[in-house]
């Protein structure tokens, strides 16, 4: 069994659009103890059983790429227990892709080196490289370059507020224009030392609000409760730190959201 861990972006800096159509980004990311489960069994054919119906599930695309690349004649039965919501900014799809790479590498005895695993991950998505290693890291490029950071003390008491509305990454980037200039390197290094929450930022916050007015309403409601929400990725999930029980009780009165308590995965 492989656990496909979700991620949150503590900082997401969008540098600009690249000639290849992707956006150049810099992001401080952490994995969290909230995950999908994937079970792998030998089979003569390729079969995916999922508790959630996902159109064009990328798990099957991942299987086919590995079979084609390494001339694998065997099949596999994969059972997916999906918990990470779709379109939530938590890299649920990317996490499943990366878990599939790890699972097939083990099941089929490929013993691929990290370089080969990295190439597979980068061929299949933008958050997949981070999800492959599931360690606190800074991500560059379109998400295809990674600098893994020393573990440090894990962040405890993270609360996810997941609106029951998917927000598509391509739609958010589609309305992105220009971000406020930040010195990302200084900001993220300062945050790692001070843990000063006010340093965190996400350049996709306003574009996400344009795509989803409902997300904006939920975010503003959290602020009106005296809380300090942060958007993960392109949304729709907001995360908060160190809530008291009274503050968590306030979240129970918000309609159309799922509340999840978690922590940084190590």
C-alpha positions in Angstrom: 0.0 0.0 0.0 1.2 3.5 -0.8 0.0 6.6 0.9 -0.5 9.6 -1.4 0.0 12.6 0.9 -1.6 15.9 0.2 0.5 19.1 0.3 0.0 22.7 1.2 1.8 25.8 -0.2 3.1 27.9 2.7 4.3 30.4 0.1 3.4 30.5 -3.6 5.2 33.0 -5.8 4.3 33.3 -9.4 7.2 34.8 -11.4 5.5 35.0 -14.7 4.4 33.1 -17.8 7.0 31.1 -19.7 7.4 30.7 -23.5 6.2 27.1 -23.2 2.8 28.3 -21.7 3.5 27.2 -18.2 4.1 29.7 -15.4 7.4 30.0 -13.6 6.9 29.6 -9.9 8.7 29.4 -6.6 7.0 27.7 -3.7 7.7 26.6 -0.1 5.7 23.4 0.3 5.1 20.8 3.0 3.4 17.4 2.9 0.6 16.9 5.4 -0.8 13.8 7.2 -3.9 13.6 5.0 -3.7 11.1 2.2 -5.3 8.8 -0.3 -4.5 5.1 -0.1 -3.5 3.0 -3.2 -3.2 -0.8 -3.1 -1.3 -2.7 -5.7 -1.8 -6.4 -6.7 -0.3 -8.4 -9.5 -2.7 -9.0 -12.5 -2.7 -10.0 -16.1 -4.4 -6.8 -17.1 -4.5 -3.2 -15.9 -7.4 -2.5 -13.7 -8.3 0.5 -11.4 -11.0 0.3 -8.8 -11.8 3.6 -7.1 -14.3 4.7 -4.5 -14.6 8.0 -6.4 -15.4 8.2 -10.1 -12.6 10.4 -11.7 -12.8 11.2 -15.4 -9.6 10.4 -17.2 -7.9 9.2 -14.0 -4.2 9.9 -14.3 -3.3 6.7 -12.4 -4.0 4.7 -15.6 -1.9 7.2 -17.7 0.9 6.7 -15.2 0.7 2.9 -15.5 0.8 3.0 -19.2 3.8 5.4 -19.3 5.8 3.1 -17.0 4.8 0.0 -19.1 5.8 1.7 -22.3 9.1 3.2 -21.0 10.4 0.0 -19.4 8.7 -2.5 -21.7 6.6 -4.2 -19.0 4.3 -6.9 -20.1 2.6 -7.5 -16.7 -0.5 -5.8 -15.5 -1.7 -4.5 -12.2 -4.8 -4.1 -10.1 -4.9 -0.8 -8.3 -7.5 0.0 -5.7 -7.8 3.7 -4.8 -9.3 4.9 -1.6 -9.7 8.6 -2.4 -10.0 11.0 0.5 -8.3 14.2 -0.9 -11.0 16.3 -2.6 -10.6 17.2 -6.3 -9.8 20.8 -7.3 -8.8 21.6 -3.7 -5.3 22.9 -4.1 -3.9 19.9 -2.2 -2.3 18.0 -5.1 -4.6 15.0 -4.7 -4.2 14.0 -8.4 -0.4 14.5 -8.4 -0.1 12.6 -5.1 -1.9 9.6 -6.7 0.4 9.8 -9.7 3.5 9.8 -7.5 2.2 7.0 -5.3 1.6 4.9 -8.4 5.2 5.5 -9.5 6.5 4.3 -6.2 4.0 1.4 -6.0 4.8 0.0 -9.4 8.5 0.5 -8.9 8.2 -1.8 -5.9 5.6 -4.2 -7.3 7.4 -4.8 -10.6 10.9 -4.8 -9.0 12.1 -2.1 -11.2 14.5 -0.6 -8.7 14.6 2.7 -10.6 17.1 5.3 -9.4 15.9 8.7 -8.2 16.8 10.2 -11.5 14.5 7.9 -13.4 11.7 8.4 -10.9 12.1 12.2 -11.2 11.8 12.0 -15.0 8.6 10.0 -14.7 7.1 12.4 -12.2 8.0 15.5 -14.3 6.5 13.9 -17.4 3.1 13.5 -15.7 2.5 16.8 -13.9 3.7 19.9 -12.0 3.2 18.9 -8.3 4.2 15.3 -8.9 7.9 15.7 -8.2 7.2 17.2 -4.8 4.7 14.4 -4.1 7.2 11.8 -5.1 9.5 12.6 -2.2 7.0 14.0 0.4 9.4 16.2 2.2 9.5 19.9 3.1 11.0 21.5 0.0 11.2 24.6 -2.2 9.9 24.0 -5.7 11.1 26.0 -8.7 10.4 26.1 -12.5 6.9 24.8 -13.4 7.3 22.5 -10.4 9.9 20.3 -12.0 12.8 21.4 -9.9 13.1 20.7 -6.2 15.3 21.6 -3.3 14.6 19.4 -0.3 15.0 21.2 3.0 16.2 19.9 6.3 13.2 18.5 8.2 13.2 20.9 11.1 10.4 20.8 13.7 7.2 19.7 12.0 4.3 22.2 11.9 1.5 20.9 14.2 -2.1 21.8 14.5 -3.0 22.6 10.9 -6.8 22.9 10.1 -8.0 22.6 6.5 -11.2 24.3 5.5 -12.2 22.6 2.2 -15.1 24.2 0.4 -17.2 21.7 -1.4 -16.5 23.4 -4.7 -13.6 22.4 -7.0 -11.5 25.2 -8.4 -9.5 24.2 -11.6 -5.9 25.3 -11.7 -6.0 26.1 -15.4 -8.9 28.5 -14.8 -7.1 30.3 -12.0 -3.9 30.7 -14.1 -6.1 31.8 -16.9 -7.1 35.0 -15.1 -3.7 35.6 -13.4 -2.2 38.8 -14.6 0.7 40.1 -12.5 1.8 39.5 -8.9 3.2 41.9 -6.3 6.9 41.6 -6.3 8.4 39.7 -3.3 11.9 38.6 -2.5 11.0 35.0 -2.2 14.4 33.7 -1.0 14.5 36.2 1.9 10.9 35.7 2.8 10.9 31.9 2.9 14.2 31.7 4.8 13.0 34.2 7.3 9.8 32.2 7.8 11.7 29.0 8.4 13.6 30.7 11.2 10.9 32.9 12.8 7.7 31.0 11.8 6.1 34.4 11.5 2.7 33.7 9.9 2.3 37.2 8.4 5.2 36.4 6.0 3.2 33.8 4.1 1.6 34.7 0.8 0.0 33.2 -2.3 0.0 35.1 -5.6 -3.0 33.1 -6.8 -5.3 34.3 -4.0 -7.0 37.1 -6.0 -7.2 35.1 -9.3 -8.8 32.2 -7.3 -11.4 34.7 -6.0 -12.2 35.8 -9.5 -12.8 32.2 -10.6 -14.8 31.3 -7.5 -16.8 34.1 -5.7 -18.0 31.4 -3.3 -14.4 30.8 -2.2 -13.9 34.5 -1.7 -17.0 34.6 0.5 -15.8 31.7 2.6 -12.3 33.2 3.0 -13.7 36.6 4.0 -16.0 34.9 6.5 -13.0 33.2 8.1 -11.4 36.6 8.3 -14.5 38.1 9.9 -14.3 35.4 12.6 -10.9 36.8 13.6 -9.0 34.0 11.9 -5.9 34.1 9.5 -6.7 31.8 6.5 -4.1 31.0 3.9 -5.0 29.6 0.4 -3.2 26.4 -0.7 -2.2 26.3 -4.4 -4.9 27.6 -6.7 -7.6 26.7 -4.1 -10.1 25.9 -3.0 -8.7 24.8 0.4 -7.8 27.3 3.0 -5.5 26.3 5.9 -5.1 27.8 9.4 -2.7 27.3 12.3 -3.1 26.6 16.0 -6.8 27.0 16.3 -8.4 26.8 19.8 -11.3 24.5 20.4 -13.6 27.5 20.4 -12.3 28.6 17.1 -12.8 25.2 15.6 -16.3 25.2 16.9 -16.9 28.4 14.9 -16.0 26.5 11.7 -18.8 24.0 12.2 -21.3 26.7 11.4 -19.9 27.3 7.9 -22.0 25.7 5.2 -20.6 23.6 2.4 -17.1 23.0 3.8 -15.3 20.0 5.1 -13.0 20.6 8.1 -9.9 18.5 8.5 -7.4 18.6 11.3 -3.9 17.5 10.3 -0.2 18.3 10.7 3.0 18.4 8.6 4.0 14.9 7.6 7.5 13.7 8.3 
